[in-house]
Amino acid sequence: MPRCGSQCAGSIHTRDQAPAAIVLVYVAVAVAIAVSVKVYRRATSGVSGPSIRQQQVEGVAILISFLGSPVIQGAMKLYGASDAIVYGVIPAAGPLIIVGTTVLGIAASKADRRQFGAVLAVVTAGVVALFVRRSGAWLVAGIGLFIGVVGYTIATALRTHLRKLEDAGYLKSETTGNGRASRTSIALTRHGRAALDTYTDALRHLLSRL
C-alpha cells in the first residue's frame, strides 16, 4: 500500500471538513437573506407608489445575487476544483463580488456616492481574496467588509449630523448640478458663526483657568 504521509492526511482532513463547511456556507446565505428581508421590510414600511416598486425590484435582484456563490461552488466542485477553492476561497470572495456588484449597480443608478464607495471597497476586497490562500481569503474578506460597513456608517452619521445642524440654522447648504455631476457646498450661517465663536470663547476661558 503506498504511503503519502502528511499530504494524504491533510487531504483526508480537508474532505472530512468539506461537508461541514458547505453547510455553514448555506446557513450563512440563509441568514443573510433573512436579515436582508427584515431590513427591507422595515425600510419600506409605510412607503407606496413607484418608489416601493423600484425597491422591490432591487430587493429581488439582491436576494437572487446571494445564490450566485453557492451555485458557482457547486459547479466548481462538479468539475473537480480543489476543496480549498470550493470551500475556502469561493465562499469568502464570491458573495462580496457577486452581491457587491449588484448593489454597486444600484448605487450607481441612484448616484449614491456613499453607498457606491463603501460597496466598491467590499468588491475590491473580494477580488483580492480570490488570489490569496484560503485562510488569507477570509482575512481579506473580513477586512473589506469592516472597511465598507464602517465607512458607510461614518458617512451616514456625518450626513445626519449636518442635516440636524442645518435644521437648527447653524449651517446652510447649496447643491448644484444633477446626478453624478452634482456638488454640495456647506457654510456656516451668521447664527452658526456666532454659536461657534461663543463655544470657542468658552473653551478658551475654561483652559485659561487650568
C-alpha positions in Angstrom: 0.0 0.0 0.0 1.5 3.4 -1.0 2.5 5.8 1.7 1.9 9.5 1.3 2.3 10.7 4.8 1.1 14.2 5.8 -0.2 15.0 2.3 -2.7 12.2 2.4 -3.6 13.1 6.0 -4.2 16.7 5.0 -6.3 15.7 2.0 -8.5 13.3 4.2 -8.8 16.1 6.8 -10.0 18.6 4.2 -12.5 16.1 2.7 -13.8 15.5 6.2 -14.3 19.2 6.8 -15.9 19.9 3.4 -19.5 18.8 4.3 -19.4 20.9 7.4 -18.0 23.9 5.6 -20.6 23.8 2.9 -23.4 23.5 5.5 -22.0 26.6 7.2 -21.9 28.4 3.9 -25.5 27.7 3.1 -26.6 28.6 6.6 -24.8 31.9 6.2 -26.6 32.5 2.9 -29.9 31.8 4.6 -29.2 34.1 7.5 -28.1 36.9 5.1 -31.3 36.5 3.1 -33.4 36.6 6.2 -31.7 39.7 7.6 -32.0 41.4 4.2 -35.7 40.7 4.1 -36.2 42.0 7.6 -34.3 45.2 6.9 -36.1 45.7 3.6 -39.5 45.4 5.3 -38.6 48.0 7.9 -37.1 50.4 5.4 -40.2 50.2 3.1 -42.8 50.4 5.9 -45.4 53.0 5.0 -43.9 53.6 1.6 -46.1 53.3 -1.5 -46.1 54.2 -5.2 -43.4 53.9 -7.8 -40.6 54.1 -5.2 -41.8 50.9 -3.4 -42.0 49.1 -6.7 -38.4 50.1 -7.5 -37.2 49.0 -4.1 -39.0 45.7 -4.6 -37.2 45.0 -7.8 -33.9 46.0 -6.2 -34.6 43.7 -3.3 -35.3 40.8 -5.5 -32.1 41.4 -7.5 -30.0 41.4 -4.3 -31.7 38.3 -3.0 -31.1 36.4 -6.2 -27.4 37.5 -6.2 -27.0 35.8 -2.8 -27.5 32.5 -4.6 -24.6 33.1 -7.1 -21.8 32.0 -4.8 -23.3 28.6 -3.8 -24.1 27.9 -7.5 -20.5 28.6 -8.5 -19.3 26.4 -5.7 -21.4 23.5 -6.9 -20.3 23.9 -10.5 -16.6 24.1 -9.5 -17.0 21.0 -7.3 -18.6 19.2 -10.2 -15.6 20.0 -12.5 -13.1 18.8 -9.9 -11.8 22.0 -8.3 -9.9 21.6 -5.1 -11.7 21.7 -1.7 -9.5 24.7 -0.8 -11.1 26.7 -3.6 -14.6 25.3 -3.4 -15.0 25.5 0.4 -12.4 28.2 1.2 -11.8 30.9 -1.4 -15.2 30.9 -3.2 -17.3 31.3 0.0 -15.0 34.1 1.2 -14.7 36.1 -2.1 -17.8 35.1 -4.1 -20.6 36.8 -2.1 -18.5 40.0 -1.8 -18.1 40.2 -5.6 -21.5 38.9 -6.8 -23.7 40.6 -4.2 -21.4 43.6 -4.1 -21.5 44.3 -7.9 -25.3 44.0 -7.8 -25.5 46.7 -5.0 -22.8 48.7 -6.8 -25.0 48.9 -9.9 -28.0 50.0 -7.8 -25.9 52.7 -6.0 -24.6 54.0 -9.4 -28.1 54.2 -10.8 -29.1 56.4 -7.8 -25.9 58.4 -7.8 -25.5 57.4 -4.1 -21.8 58.1 -3.6 -21.7 57.0 0.0 -23.1 53.6 -0.8 -21.0 53.3 -4.0 -17.7 54.0 -2.2 -18.5 51.6 0.6 -19.6 48.7 -1.7 -16.6 49.4 -4.0 -14.3 48.7 -1.1 -16.1 45.4 -0.4 -16.0 44.3 -4.1 -12.3 45.2 -4.2 -11.6 43.0 -1.1 -13.5 40.2 -2.8 -11.3 40.4 -5.9 -8.1 40.4 -3.8 -9.4 37.5 -1.8 -9.5 35.4 -4.9 -5.8 35.5 -5.3 -4.7 34.6 -1.7 -4.7 31.3 0.1 -7.8 30.0 1.9 -7.0 31.5 5.3 -5.9 34.7 3.8 -9.1 34.9 1.7 -11.3 35.0 4.8 -9.0 37.6 6.4 -9.1 39.9 3.4 -12.9 39.4 3.1 -13.3 40.4 6.8 -11.2 43.5 6.5 -13.0 44.5 3.3 -16.4 44.1 5.0 -15.2 46.0 8.0 -13.9 48.9 6.0 -17.1 49.1 3.9 -19.5 49.0 6.8 -17.6 51.4 9.0 -17.1 53.8 6.0 -20.7 53.8 5.1 -21.7 54.2 8.8 -19.4 57.2 9.3 -20.6 58.8 6.0 -24.3 58.3 7.0 -23.7 59.6 10.5 -21.9 62.7 9.2 -24.8 63.4 6.8 -27.3 63.1 9.6 -25.4 65.5 11.9 -25.0 68.0 9.1 -28.8 67.9 8.4 -29.5 68.5 12.1 -27.2 71.4 12.2 -28.8 72.8 9.1 -32.3 72.4 10.5 -31.1 74.2 13.6 -30.0 77.1 11.5 -26.2 76.7 12.1 -25.4 75.6 8.5 -26.6 76.3 5.0 -26.1 74.0 2.1 -26.3 74.5 -1.7 -26.4 71.8 -4.3 -25.6 72.5 -7.9 -25.9 70.1 -10.9 -27.7 66.8 -11.2 -26.9 63.2 -10.7 -23.2 62.3 -10.6 -22.2 65.8 -11.6 -24.0 67.3 -8.5 -21.9 69.2 -5.9 -23.0 70.3 -2.4 -21.3 73.1 -0.6 -21.8 73.8 3.1 -21.1 77.0 5.0 -21.8 78.5 8.5 -24.7 80.9 8.8 -24.5 84.1 10.9 -26.2 82.2 13.7 -23.8 79.3 13.3 -20.8 81.6 13.3 -22.0 83.3 16.5 -22.6 80.0 18.2 -19.1 78.8 17.2 -17.5 82.0 18.5 -19.3 81.6 21.8 -18.3 78.0 22.1 -14.6 78.7 21.4 -14.6 81.7 23.8 -16.0 79.4 26.5 -13.3 76.8 25.8 -10.5 79.5 26.0 -11.9 80.7 29.3 -12.0 77.2 30.6 -8.4 76.4 29.5 -7.1 79.7 30.9 -8.3 78.6 34.4 -6.3 75.3 34.3 
